Amino acid sequence: MIIATATTVGITATQIINVTDISAATKDGRVTYEILNNGSATIWIGGTNQVTSANGSPLPAGGVRTIDLRLGAVVYAISTVAGQDIRILEVR
């Protein structure tokens, strides 16, 4: 199953993923996510609400990142430009 969501990221750290559904995890406890930066500016992603452009992992406009996360993981994103369109696919 694939679940698609859309969210907006701006100049305040925003939680974009929260792995809470145990039924979604594969038998090794992981869930795969694809993050698409559908906006016009770079976003930075990290594991806390303290993510910044100085400590986050950059995802340029049009960029895609695939990550496998364990139950309990969270991902935050921030940009230096408000209103960045982010698309997330959760692959179960």
N, C-alpha and C positions, 0 to 999 in steps of 0.2 A: 504494500500500500504506500502511496505517496501523498503527503499532505502539503499543500502550498499555502503560504501566508505572505502577506505584505505588511510592511511597517515603515515608519518614517524615522530617520535619525537626524539629529541636529547637533547643537552646540552643548547639549547636556548629555551625559552618558545615559544610554537607554538599554534596558535588557531586551535582547532580541531572541534569545533561546534560553529555555529552562527545561532540563530533561527531568521530568517527574513521572512519566507514565511507564511503570514497570512492564506493562503488557506490550509496549512498543519496542522494548530492548530485545536484541537477539540473545541467544543463550549465553554469550560472553558478557552481557550487560551493557552493550554499546548500541548507540543509535547514530545513523549517518545523516548529516545535514549538508546541504549545499547553500551557500550564501552568495547571492548575486547583488552587486552594487549597481543598481539600475539608475542611480543618480548621476549628477554632473560633476561631483567632487569626490576626492578620496575620503574614505572612512577608515577608522582604526578600530580594531576589535581586540578584546581582552577578556579576562576571566573575572574582573571585578568592576564595580561602579567607579573605580578610580582610574579607568582607562583614559589615556590622553593621546595626543599626537606624538608625544615624546616617548611613551612607553608601550603603546599598542602596536599591533601588527597591521601594516597598511593594506588596504584593499582599494585599488584605484577605481575610478569610474569605469563601469563596464566589466570589471574584474569579477572572477568567480573563485570561491574557496570551498573545498570540500573537507569536512572534518568529521571524525568519529568521536562521539562523546559518551561518557559513562553516565549512569543515573546519578542525579544530583548536580551535574555540571550546569553552569550558567555561562552565557556569553553576552557581553555588553559591547555597544558600538557608540562611537562619537565622530563628529565631523567638525570642521571649522566653518561649514556652511549649513545653515538651517534647511530643513525640508528635503533631505536626501532619501530617495525611494530605495528600499531594500526588499528583496524577495528571498524567501527561505523555503527550501524544499526539505521536508523530513521524510526520509526513506525508511520504512519499517519492514 
